[in-house]
Amino acid sequence: MVIVNPTQRKKAKRCNHPTLTAAIVVSTVIGVAWFISLSMIGKSSMDKDSKITLRGQSHSVSETEHYHPQGIMQLSAKSMLQSKLPYIVYGTAWKKDATASLVSKAVESGFRFIDTACQPKHYNEAGVGEGWKEAAAKLGLKRSDFFLQTKFTSLDGQDPNKIPYNELEVLEEQVKQSLAKSLHNLQTDYIDSLVMHSPMRSYEDTLRVWRVFESFVQDKKVRQLGLANCYDHKKFLRLYEDAHIKPKVLQNRFYRDTGFDTELRSLCDAYGVTYQSFWTLTANREAINSHEWKTMAQSKSLTPQTLMYAYMMSLGNTPLSGTTDATHMKEDVDIMLRFQNGEQVLSKDDVETLSSLLGVPP
């Protein structure tokens, strides 16, 4: 394109030579045409960039996604929560010395919700802190891109040789010391979700712990509260009613022995509580390994395992994945992204069929 500076423009205007005037007109027309062509090419490129191919499937870019300059896909827990679409939590129990490495790999695969506990008996909480920080630095992620959930575990659930707080202190002080340890281990100044690992032996002690939990929210050290391993809907409802700051999470095993928490999950739906399932695959192997289950998984371009996660998310629940396999991590993130991008992976009939195979009450 020919760009004429102001002086040249004045000289051109004063010139009446027909040949020169024609040349200027031709140059201007060519320049405008070139500019329009570039604009159209740019628009086409943007249209192509508005989609990304993930494991052979095209997905539209949603608000939950942004991209690293090198093209590495970035996800944000904050945006996913705002979208109110299903997601999967990465569980970190029983990973011992491999915890940091596995958490880092999980984050690189796309996990942004991470569950742990201040319980050295089953969790390496410090390893979780190392893992998410390492991956965040590598991918250019911020703390707000993550959702870190940890738990207070009572003396009953601790290894007597590895108690993370002073067992001689009163219960309230034990809870405070546990949170301080978690903040240190996870290398953060706030916890997104603090969960009571299980109800205490007495309801009075459960409420004592909860009151300390509530003070953490008031002090902005914790953003939400939850309860785990509570399979009695009456106990859960009693705590919910007595709590000043209501539980936002219930984390339980999802299996036949407790009737798949039918009443509890109904309560969660009614009160806006997120039902998190763990042991989701291990406890339901028979159904997942059935011919009918595998056939449906194949028809949905899923593995039997990711079909189980799709089933849980279709119910409005949040499954935990504790995989240590990098390929499985990517498969888990892929099905999460299909939900995050608004795809209806399972129909109502599909969900009913899977419920029947599992033995979930209607």
Secondary structure, DSSP 8 states (H G I E B T S, - for coil): -----HHHHHHHHH---HHHHHHHHHHHHHHHHHHHHHHHHHHHHHHHHTEEEETTEEEE--TTEEE-TTS-EEE-HHHHHHHT----EEE-TT-GGGHHHHHHHHHHHT--EEE--S-TTT--HHHHHHHHHHHHHHHT--GGG-EEEEEE--GGGS-TT--SS-TTS-HHHHHHHHHHHHHHHTT-S-BSEEEESS--SSHHHHHHHHHHHHHHHHTTSBS-EEEES---HHHHHHHHHH-SS---EEEEE-SGGGGGGHHHHHHHHHHT-EEEEESTTGGGHHHHTSHHHHHHHHHTT--HHHHHHHHHHHTT-EEEE----HHHHHHHHHHHHHHHTT---S-HHHHHHHHHHHT---
